[in-house]
Amino acid sequence: MPMQEYKKDPKNPFVNYNLGSTYFVECNYSKALKYFFACNEILSKRFSDSTFLYEKDMMKRIAQCLLEIKEYENCIIFLEGLLSEKDYINYTDLYYFLGECYFKKKNFQTAIENYTRCIQIGERRDYISRQGIGSYIPLLKIAEIYAKENKVMEATRYYM
């Protein structure tokens, strides 16, 4: 269905978002990025002074796609830029994905800083967010890091 809509109106940002979301659900992250980037470009030209709710979700999905295809440096650059904007500064999920990038790069201290930021912000209802991303999920990731570093007491504290 989204492809039929796309063929009718390829310059519709919401159609591009939906098509990207379809590919995202199918785990075709490269194709999802193609349509998310197209959506973002259209939104930037037409609606540069406002942010739509689906746009915030799309930004989170772009980060997830970059993470899934192991583009950690690009994901870090993307997220750090996004998190400097007022519309995204308290989007817990974005800090989590930033933490994941640093975790994958074995920069554990920076990963911990970002997971800690998730806990500080907490669970949010003003963004489309995964349950637990502002509470127990980053706690488990911090515990995992301390366990990897053989810091048993710190790991135990975060597991509890």
Secondary structure, 3 states (H helix, E strand, C coil): CHHHHHHHCCCCHHHHHHHHHHHHHCCCHHHHHHHHHHHHHHHHHHCCCCCCHHHHHHHHHHHHHHHHCCCHHHHHHHHHHHCCCCCCCCCHHHHHHHHHHHHHCCCHHHHHHHHHHHHHHCCCCCCCCCCCCCCHHHHHHHHHHHHHCCCHHHHHHHHC
